[in-house]
Amino acid sequence: QVQLVESGGGLVQAGGSLRLSCAASGRTFSTYAMGWFRQAPGKERERVAVISWTGGSTYYAESVKGRFTISRDNAKNTVYLQMNSLKPEDTAVYYCAADGRKFYSGSSYHIGGFDYWGQGTQVTVSS
């Protein structure tokens, strides 16, 4: 069982930055791939970024490539999402999630395989 708690959301102007954090419980954090997802009002939840369980591979949605960076600190049981050059279309509730499968490529992890989810944190980007 893994419990996830996100933090770091808020209101920011377009062009600004935020860093989201996701703290995980348990001693097996390093064995999970971690992902960030988002859901805007009226839209489906979408995959934003994933980091493999080894930390050696990442995946980014095309819409955030070059602006967002996912990283993990296994010593702190925490995964981060650094978001730069934010746009109004980045406005959404952001969720972190954990997947226990052992793929080596971050792109192999899709939303359906994530077993554990946080409660979400709101990110609002004003124009």
C-alpha positions as CSV (number, residue, x, y, z in Angstrom):
1,Q,0.0,0.0,0.0
2,V,1.3,3.4,-0.9
3,Q,-0.2,6.7,0.2
4,L,0.5,9.8,-1.8
5,V,0.1,13.5,-0.8
6,E,0.6,16.3,-3.3
7,S,1.5,19.9,-2.4
8,G,2.7,23.0,-4.1
9,G,-0.3,24.0,-6.3
10,G,-1.6,27.5,-6.4
11,L,-2.3,30.5,-8.5
12,V,0.4,31.8,-10.8
13,Q,0.5,34.2,-13.7
14,A,1.3,33.0,-17.2
15,G,5.0,32.6,-17.7
16,G,5.6,31.8,-14.0
17,S,6.8,28.7,-12.3
18,L,5.6,26.2,-9.7
19,R,7.0,23.1,-8.2
20,L,4.7,20.3,-7.2
21,S,5.8,17.7,-4.6
22,C,4.3,14.3,-3.9
23,A,5.3,12.7,-0.7
24,A,4.8,8.9,-0.5
25,S,4.4,6.7,2.5
26,G,6.0,3.3,2.9
27,R,9.5,1.9,2.5
28,T,9.1,0.7,-1.1
29,F,8.9,4.0,-2.9
30,S,12.0,3.3,-4.9
31,T,10.3,0.3,-6.5
32,Y,7.5,2.3,-8.0
33,A,7.4,4.3,-11.2
34,M,5.8,7.7,-10.5
35,G,3.7,9.8,-12.7
36,W,2.0,13.2,-12.7
37,F,-1.4,13.6,-14.3
38,R,-3.8,16.4,-14.7
39,Q,-7.5,16.9,-15.2
40,A,-9.1,20.2,-16.4
41,P,-12.8,20.9,-16.0
42,G,-14.8,18.9,-18.6
43,K,-11.8,17.0,-19.8
44,E,-10.4,13.6,-19.3
45,R,-7.4,13.0,-17.0
46,E,-4.2,13.0,-19.0
47,R,-0.7,11.8,-18.5
48,V,1.8,14.7,-18.0
49,A,5.1,13.1,-17.0
50,V,6.4,9.8,-15.8
51,I,9.7,8.7,-14.2
52,S,10.6,5.1,-14.2
53,W,11.2,3.1,-11.0
54,T,15.0,3.3,-11.7
55,G,14.8,7.0,-12.3
56,G,16.7,6.5,-15.5
57,S,13.9,7.2,-17.9
58,T,11.3,9.9,-18.2
59,Y,8.2,10.6,-20.4
60,Y,6.6,13.9,-21.1
61,A,3.5,14.8,-22.9
62,E,4.1,16.9,-26.0
63,S,2.3,19.8,-24.5
64,V,4.8,20.2,-21.6
65,K,8.1,19.1,-23.2
66,G,10.8,21.6,-22.5
67,R,8.8,23.3,-19.8
68,F,8.2,20.6,-17.1
69,T,10.7,18.4,-15.4
70,I,9.9,15.3,-13.3
71,S,12.4,14.1,-10.7
72,R,12.5,11.8,-7.7
73,D,14.3,11.7,-4.4
74,N,14.2,8.2,-3.1
75,A,15.8,9.2,0.2
76,K,12.9,11.6,0.8
77,N,10.2,9.3,-0.7
78,T,9.2,12.3,-2.9
79,V,8.6,13.0,-6.6
80,Y,8.6,16.5,-8.0
81,L,7.2,18.3,-11.0
82,Q,9.0,21.5,-11.8
83,M,6.7,23.6,-14.1
84,N,8.2,26.6,-15.9
85,S,6.7,28.9,-18.5
86,L,3.3,28.1,-17.4
87,K,0.3,28.7,-19.7
88,P,-3.4,29.2,-19.0
89,E,-4.0,25.8,-20.6
90,D,-1.9,24.2,-17.9
91,T,-4.7,25.0,-15.4
92,A,-6.0,21.8,-13.9
93,V,-6.0,19.6,-10.9
94,Y,-2.7,17.8,-10.8
95,Y,-2.4,14.2,-9.4
96,C,0.6,12.1,-8.7
97,A,0.3,8.3,-8.9
98,A,2.4,5.2,-8.4
99,D,2.8,2.1,-10.6
100,G,4.5,-1.0,-9.4
101,R,5.3,-2.5,-12.8
102,K,8.9,-2.8,-13.8
103,F,9.3,-1.1,-17.2
104,Y,12.6,0.6,-17.9
105,S,11.1,3.2,-20.3
106,G,9.0,6.0,-18.8
107,S,6.8,6.0,-22.0
108,S,5.6,2.4,-21.2
109,Y,3.6,3.6,-18.3
110,H,0.0,4.5,-19.1
111,I,-2.7,5.9,-16.9
112,G,-4.5,2.6,-16.6
113,G,-1.7,0.8,-14.8
114,F,-1.2,3.3,-12.0
115,D,-2.4,1.7,-8.8
116,Y,-2.2,4.4,-6.2
117,W,-3.3,8.0,-6.5
118,G,-3.0,11.2,-4.5
119,Q,-5.9,13.5,-3.8
120,G,-4.7,16.2,-6.2
121,T,-3.6,19.8,-6.0
122,Q,-5.1,22.7,-8.0
123,V,-2.9,24.7,-10.4
124,T,-4.4,27.8,-11.8
125,V,-2.6,29.9,-14.4
126,S,-4.0,33.3,-15.1
127,S,-3.5,35.2,-18.4
